[in-house]
Amino acid sequence: MSKFPPLNEQMDIIRSGVEEIIPEAELVKKIEKSIANNEPLKIKCGCDPSRPDLHIGHAVLLRKMRQFQDLGHQAILLIGDFTAMIGDPTGRNKTRPQLTIEDTKLNAQSYIDQASIVLDKSTLEIVYNSDWLSKMDFSDVIKLASKYTVARMLERDDFTKRYGGGVRISLHEFLYPLAQGYDSVYLNADVELGGTDQKFNLLVGRDLQKESGQTPQVVITTMLLEGTDGVEKMSKSYDNYIGLTDSPTDMYGRTLSIPDALIGKYFEYATTVSIHLLDDIKDDLKEGKSNPRDLKRQLAREIVKLYHDEDAAQKAESDFDALFIKKDIPDDIPEYALSSAETLVSIMVGNNLVSSNGDAKRMIKQGAVKLDDEKVSDLFFEVSPDSEKVLKVGKRKFLRITI
């Protein structure tokens, strides 16, 4: 009797929260064969240890890998310590700085420790591509390079833009997707997971496996999660991240700072709420039934609970309220009764919190305007008379908006 769940059950889990399965029909065949032979699939996920810190954006991919583990398959975390010395040019408009092998080894250990918060380390296979790539001689590199054309490389968006714009592309950057693809050949991977920005590199792995006479891997991409600024993808470089090792209080507070437009996406990709609850949340957001502030508080609790526990989530909320809501607002502040929707700029000017419309917009641009302790970045933001709110402008000006 097979130790694996039935095909339909596996596919339902695998399909959830992914952007693409390329091609899905091949994945179905691989799973059917796995069940028939009672053998796990090899699920490869490569990580670039150019930075040592992981955030909940990374966890979208790691949690998909954990699902494969829970289904009984063999998860292989590939530490790209050798390829990190080349520097992945994905999404870059210039050549990425190269690292030393010592840098990558140090970052890799931190990566493994943090990834183990999500993955089951007891069954996880961890490999380093320096173990095989560093042993290749120049003739091996030439042979590998002969399997791909320059035209195919230039199909990649970032290369195309840089080439068209006359921006330098070093030859070694072409070797990155080839080296990553060769990793799949060496491991004879059945499935490779990656973010949508890695699609080109993952497909190179399929091509090189075909050239080597292997059954090509299935490529599964997951959504990239925008950071708390709602603009750039989550990254420590942009200071818009929620770290896997953040304290419960920091994790809770950073979650509350996301734009309302990302609430549904964060519930879907950064939590483990049920499909039914997710559908209810999306419906409430679409129809305006729920206050976004309340949903963000629920979201923050779910995220803290996932990486800490229920008690930590409740305490983080209490600590946040005590610090930012109860203690930070003076007892005696002016009030303004709001009867209909009104722009935030109008409210600020009309209540003498600023001297002019231009001053109001300048304060918003500087991130100095908060509504219920959440920064407002939209110059045309409208306040609705749906609940009592506290407006803070700068460090010392407050206004209680009532209904």
C-alpha positions as CSV (number, residue, x, y, z in Angstrom):
1,M,0.0,0.0,0.0
2,S,1.3,3.4,-1.0
3,K,2.5,5.8,1.8
4,F,1.4,8.8,-0.3
5,P,-2.0,10.5,-0.3
6,P,-4.2,10.0,-3.4
7,L,-3.4,12.0,-6.5
8,N,-6.3,14.4,-6.2
9,E,-5.5,15.2,-2.6
10,Q,-1.9,15.9,-3.5
11,M,-2.8,18.1,-6.5
12,D,-5.3,20.2,-4.5
13,I,-2.6,21.0,-1.9
14,I,0.1,21.6,-4.5
15,R,-2.1,23.9,-6.6
16,S,-3.0,26.1,-3.7
17,G,-1.1,29.4,-3.6
18,V,1.0,28.9,-6.7
19,E,1.4,31.0,-9.7
20,E,2.3,28.4,-12.4
21,I,2.9,24.7,-12.7
22,I,4.9,24.1,-15.9
23,P,3.6,21.8,-17.1
24,E,0.8,20.5,-14.8
25,A,0.2,17.3,-16.9
26,E,3.8,16.2,-16.3
27,L,3.4,16.7,-12.6
28,V,0.3,14.5,-12.5
29,K,2.3,11.8,-14.3
30,K,5.2,12.1,-11.9
31,I,2.9,11.8,-8.9
32,E,1.1,8.8,-10.3
33,K,4.4,7.1,-10.9
34,S,5.5,8.1,-7.3
35,I,2.4,6.5,-5.9
36,A,2.7,3.4,-8.0
37,N,6.3,2.8,-7.2
38,N,6.0,4.0,-3.6
39,E,8.9,6.4,-4.1
40,P,9.1,10.1,-3.2
41,L,9.7,12.8,-5.7
42,K,12.8,14.9,-5.5
43,I,11.7,18.5,-4.7
44,K,14.5,21.0,-5.3
45,C,14.5,24.5,-3.9
46,G,17.6,26.6,-4.3
47,C,18.5,29.5,-2.1
48,D,20.9,32.3,-2.8
49,P,22.8,32.9,0.5
50,S,23.8,36.4,-0.5
51,R,21.9,37.7,2.5
52,P,21.6,35.9,5.8
53,D,18.1,37.2,6.8
54,L,14.8,35.6,5.8
55,H,11.4,37.2,5.9
56,I,7.8,36.0,5.4
57,G,8.2,36.7,1.6
58,H,10.7,33.8,1.5
59,A,8.4,31.7,3.6
60,V,5.8,31.6,0.8
61,L,8.2,29.4,-1.1
62,L,9.4,27.5,2.0
63,R,5.9,26.7,3.1
64,K,5.1,25.2,-0.3
65,M,8.2,23.0,0.1
66,R,6.9,22.0,3.6
67,Q,3.7,20.9,1.9
68,F,5.6,18.5,-0.3
69,Q,7.4,17.2,2.8
70,D,4.1,16.6,4.5
71,L,2.9,14.7,1.4
72,G,5.9,12.4,1.9
73,H,8.2,13.7,-0.8
74,Q,12.0,14.4,-0.5
75,A,12.7,18.1,-0.1
76,I,16.2,19.2,-1.1
77,L,17.3,22.6,0.0
78,L,20.1,23.6,-2.3
79,I,22.5,26.2,-0.9
80,G,23.9,28.1,-3.8
81,D,27.1,28.9,-2.1
82,F,29.1,28.6,-5.4
83,T,26.5,30.4,-7.6
84,A,26.2,33.2,-5.0
85,M,29.8,34.1,-5.9
86,I,28.6,34.8,-9.5
87,G,25.7,36.8,-8.3
88,D,22.2,36.2,-9.6
89,P,21.4,39.1,-12.1
90,T,17.6,38.4,-11.8
91,G,15.7,41.7,-11.6
92,R,19.0,43.7,-11.5
93,N,19.7,46.7,-13.8
94,K,23.4,46.4,-13.2
95,T,26.0,43.7,-12.4
96,R,25.6,42.3,-8.9
97,P,28.6,42.4,-6.5
98,Q,30.3,39.1,-6.1
99,L,30.8,37.4,-2.7
100,T,33.6,35.2,-1.3
101,I,33.0,31.6,-0.5
102,E,33.5,32.5,3.1
103,D,30.7,35.0,2.9
104,T,28.3,32.5,1.3
105,K,29.1,29.8,3.9
106,L,28.4,32.1,6.8
107,N,25.1,33.4,5.3
108,A,24.1,29.8,4.4
109,Q,24.2,28.6,8.0
110,S,22.0,31.5,9.0
111,Y,19.6,30.7,6.1
112,I,19.4,27.0,7.2
113,D,18.6,27.9,10.8
114,Q,15.9,30.3,9.8
115,A,14.4,28.1,7.1
116,S,14.1,25.3,9.7
117,I,11.4,27.5,11.4
118,V,9.2,26.4,8.4
119,L,10.7,23.2,7.1
120,D,11.0,19.8,8.8
121,K,14.7,19.6,9.3
122,S,14.5,15.9,10.3
123,T,13.7,14.8,6.7
124,L,15.3,17.8,4.8
125,E,18.3,17.1,2.6
126,I,20.7,20.0,2.5
127,V,23.2,20.2,-0.3
128,Y,25.8,22.8,-1.4
129,N,26.4,23.3,-5.1
130,S,30.0,24.2,-4.5
131,D,30.4,20.4,-4.0
132,W,30.1,19.8,-7.7
133,L,30.4,23.1,-9.5
134,S,33.8,23.9,-7.9
135,K,35.2,20.6,-9.3
136,M,34.3,21.5,-12.9
137,D,37.3,22.4,-15.1
138,F,37.3,24.9,-18.0
139,S,36.4,22.2,-20.6
140,D,33.4,21.2,-18.5
141,V,32.3,24.9,-18.4
142,I,32.7,25.2,-22.2
143,K,30.7,22.0,-22.7
144,L,27.9,23.3,-20.5
145,A,27.9,26.7,-22.2
146,S,27.6,25.0,-25.6
147,K,24.1,23.8,-24.6
148,Y,22.5,27.3,-24.6
149,T,22.5,30.1,-27.1
150,V,23.1,33.8,-26.5
151,A,19.7,34.5,-28.2
152,R,18.0,32.4,-25.6
153,M,19.8,34.2,-22.8
154,L,18.7,37.5,-24.1
155,E,15.1,36.4,-23.9
156,R,15.4,37.1,-20.2
157,D,13.8,40.4,-19.3
158,D,16.6,41.9,-17.3
159,F,19.2,41.0,-19.9
160,T,17.0,42.3,-22.7
161,K,16.5,45.7,-20.9
162,R,20.2,46.1,-20.0
163,Y,21.3,45.1,-23.5
164,G,18.8,47.4,-25.2
165,G,19.8,50.2,-22.8
166,G,23.5,49.8,-23.4
167,V,24.1,48.8,-19.8
168,R,27.0,46.5,-19.2
169,I,26.4,42.7,-19.0
170,S,29.4,40.7,-17.9
171,L,29.8,37.2,-19.5
172,H,29.9,35.6,-16.1
173,E,26.3,36.6,-15.6
174,F,25.2,34.3,-18.4
175,L,26.8,31.5,-16.4
176,Y,24.5,31.9,-13.4
177,P,21.3,30.4,-15.0
178,L,23.5,27.7,-16.6
179,A,25.0,26.8,-13.2
180,Q,21.6,26.8,-11.5
181,G,20.2,24.6,-14.3
182,Y,23.1,22.2,-14.0
183,D,22.2,21.8,-10.3
184,S,19.0,20.2,-11.4
185,V,20.9,17.9,-13.8
186,Y,23.3,16.9,-11.0
187,L,20.4,16.2,-8.5
188,N,18.1,14.7,-11.2
189,A,15.3,16.8,-9.7
190,D,11.7,16.0,-10.3
191,V,10.3,19.3,-9.3
192,E,11.9,22.7,-8.8
193,L,10.3,25.5,-6.8
194,G,11.0,29.2,-7.2
195,G,9.5,32.7,-7.1
196,T,8.0,34.1,-10.3
197,D,11.2,36.1,-10.8
198,Q,13.2,32.8,-11.2
199,K,11.0,31.4,-13.9
200,F,13.7,31.7,-16.6
201,N,16.4,30.1,-14.5
202,L,14.1,27.2,-13.6
203,L,13.2,26.6,-17.2
204,V,16.9,26.5,-18.1
205,G,17.1,23.5,-15.7
206,R,14.4,21.7,-17.7
207,D,16.3,22.4,-21.0
208,L,19.6,21.1,-19.6
209,Q,17.9,18.0,-18.2
210,K,16.5,17.2,-21.6
211,E,19.9,17.7,-23.2
212,S,21.3,15.2,-20.6
213,G,18.7,12.6,-21.3
214,Q,16.8,13.0,-18.1
215,T,13.1,13.4,-17.6
216,P,12.8,17.2,-17.2
217,Q,11.7,18.7,-13.9
218,V,8.4,20.3,-13.4
219,V,8.6,24.0,-12.5
220,I,6.4,25.5,-9.8
221,T,6.5,29.2,-9.2
222,T,5.0,31.1,-6.2
223,M,3.9,34.7,-6.0
224,L,6.4,37.3,-4.9
225,L,5.1,39.2,-1.8
226,E,5.2,42.9,-1.8
227,G,6.7,44.4,1.3
228,T,5.0,46.6,3.9
229,D,5.4,49.6,1.7
230,G,3.1,48.0,-0.9
231,V,5.4,48.9,-3.7
232,E,8.7,46.9,-3.9
233,K,9.0,43.2,-3.3
234,M,9.7,42.3,0.3
235,S,13.4,42.9,1.1
236,K,15.6,44.0,3.9
237,S,17.3,46.3,1.4
238,Y,14.0,48.3,1.2
239,D,13.3,48.1,4.9
240,N,9.8,46.8,4.1
241,Y,10.2,43.3,5.5
242,I,8.7,41.2,8.3
243,G,11.5,38.9,9.5
244,L,11.0,35.2,10.4
245,T,13.0,35.9,13.6
246,D,11.4,39.2,14.4
247,S,10.0,39.5,18.0
248,P,6.2,39.0,18.2
249,T,5.7,42.7,18.9
250,D,7.8,43.8,15.9
251,M,6.1,41.2,13.7
252,Y,2.7,42.4,14.8
253,G,3.5,46.1,14.4
254,R,5.1,45.7,10.9
255,T,2.0,43.8,9.7
256,L,-0.3,46.6,10.8
257,S,1.7,49.0,8.5
258,I,0.8,47.3,5.2
259,P,-1.5,49.1,2.8
260,D,-5.2,48.0,2.9
261,A,-4.9,46.8,-0.7
262,L,-2.5,44.0,0.5
263,I,-4.7,42.6,3.3
264,G,-6.2,39.8,1.1
265,K,-2.9,38.8,-0.5
266,Y,-1.1,38.6,2.9
267,F,-3.9,36.4,4.3
268,E,-3.6,34.2,1.3
269,Y,0.2,33.9,1.1
270,A,1.5,34.7,4.5
271,T,-0.9,32.7,6.8
272,T,-2.5,29.3,7.0
273,V,-6.1,30.4,7.4
274,S,-8.7,28.0,5.8
275,I,-10.0,28.4,2.3
276,H,-13.4,29.2,3.7
277,L,-12.2,31.9,6.0
278,L,-10.0,33.3,3.2
279,D,-13.1,33.5,1.0
280,D,-15.0,35.3,3.7
281,I,-12.2,37.8,4.2
282,K,-12.0,38.6,0.5
283,D,-15.7,39.0,0.2
284,D,-15.8,41.3,3.2
285,L,-13.0,43.4,1.7
286,K,-14.7,43.6,-1.7
287,E,-18.1,44.5,-0.2
288,G,-16.7,46.8,2.5
289,K,-18.3,44.8,5.3
290,S,-15.2,44.8,7.5
291,N,-13.0,47.6,8.8
292,P,-9.5,47.2,7.2
293,R,-8.0,48.1,10.6
294,D,-9.7,45.2,12.3
295,L,-8.7,42.8,9.5
296,K,-5.1,43.9,9.8
297,R,-5.2,43.2,13.5
298,Q,-6.5,39.7,12.8
299,L,-3.8,39.3,10.1
300,A,-1.1,40.4,12.5
301,R,-2.3,37.9,15.1
302,E,-2.3,35.0,12.5
303,I,1.2,35.8,11.3
304,V,2.6,36.0,14.9
305,K,0.8,32.8,15.8
306,L,2.4,31.0,12.8
307,Y,5.9,31.8,13.8
308,H,5.5,32.0,17.6
309,D,2.2,30.9,19.2
310,E,-1.3,32.0,20.2
311,D,-0.2,33.4,23.5
312,A,2.6,35.5,21.9
313,A,0.1,36.8,19.3
314,Q,-2.3,38.0,22.0
315,K,0.5,39.5,24.1
316,A,1.9,41.3,21.0
317,E,-1.5,42.9,20.3
318,S,-1.8,44.0,24.0
319,D,1.7,45.4,24.0
320,F,1.1,47.2,20.8
321,D,-2.1,48.7,22.0
322,A,-0.5,49.8,25.3
323,L,2.5,51.4,23.5
324,F,0.9,53.0,20.5
325,I,-2.8,53.5,21.2
326,K,-3.3,54.0,24.9
327,K,0.0,55.7,26.0
328,D,0.8,57.7,22.9
329,I,-2.4,59.7,22.7
330,P,-3.1,62.5,25.2
331,D,-6.3,62.3,27.1
332,D,-7.6,65.7,26.1
333,I,-7.4,66.1,22.3
334,P,-9.8,68.1,20.0
335,E,-12.6,66.2,18.3
336,Y,-14.1,66.5,14.8
337,A,-17.5,65.0,13.9
338,L,-17.4,63.4,10.5
339,S,-20.8,63.1,8.8
340,S,-19.6,62.1,5.3
341,A,-16.4,61.0,3.6
342,E,-13.9,63.7,3.5
343,T,-10.3,63.9,2.3
344,L,-7.6,63.7,4.9
345,V,-6.0,66.9,3.5
346,S,-9.3,68.8,4.0
347,I,-9.6,67.5,7.6
348,M,-6.0,68.5,8.4
349,V,-6.4,72.0,7.0
350,G,-9.9,72.6,8.4
351,N,-8.8,71.7,11.9
352,N,-5.6,73.8,11.9
353,L,-3.3,70.8,12.0
354,V,-1.4,72.3,9.1
355,S,-1.3,75.7,7.5
356,S,-2.3,74.8,3.9
357,N,-3.1,72.0,1.5
358,G,0.6,72.1,0.3
359,D,1.8,71.7,3.9
360,A,-0.6,68.8,4.4
361,K,0.6,67.0,1.3
362,R,4.2,67.6,2.4
363,M,3.6,66.0,5.8
364,I,2.0,63.0,4.1
365,K,4.9,62.5,1.8
366,Q,7.3,62.7,4.7
367,G,5.4,59.8,6.5
368,A,4.4,62.2,9.3
369,V,0.7,61.6,9.1
370,K,-0.9,58.6,10.8
371,L,-4.5,57.4,11.2
372,D,-4.9,55.0,14.1
373,D,-1.1,54.7,14.2
374,E,-0.9,53.6,10.5
375,K,1.0,55.9,8.1
376,V,-1.0,57.4,5.3
377,S,0.9,57.7,2.0
378,D,-2.0,58.5,-0.3
379,L,-2.3,62.2,-0.9
380,F,-6.0,61.8,-1.8
381,F,-6.9,59.5,1.0
382,E,-10.5,59.8,2.1
383,V,-11.7,59.2,5.6
384,S,-15.1,57.4,5.9
385,P,-17.5,57.9,8.9
386,D,-17.5,54.2,9.8
387,S,-15.8,54.3,13.2
388,E,-13.9,56.6,15.6
389,K,-10.3,57.3,14.6
390,V,-7.3,59.2,15.9
391,L,-5.4,61.3,13.5
392,K,-1.8,62.2,14.3
393,V,0.2,64.8,12.4
394,G,3.9,65.1,13.3
395,K,4.8,64.3,16.8
396,R,2.4,66.4,18.9
397,K,-0.7,67.2,16.9
398,F,-3.8,65.0,17.4
399,L,-7.4,65.0,16.4
400,R,-10.1,62.5,17.4
401,I,-12.4,61.9,14.5
402,T,-15.9,60.9,15.7
403,I,-19.0,59.9,13.9
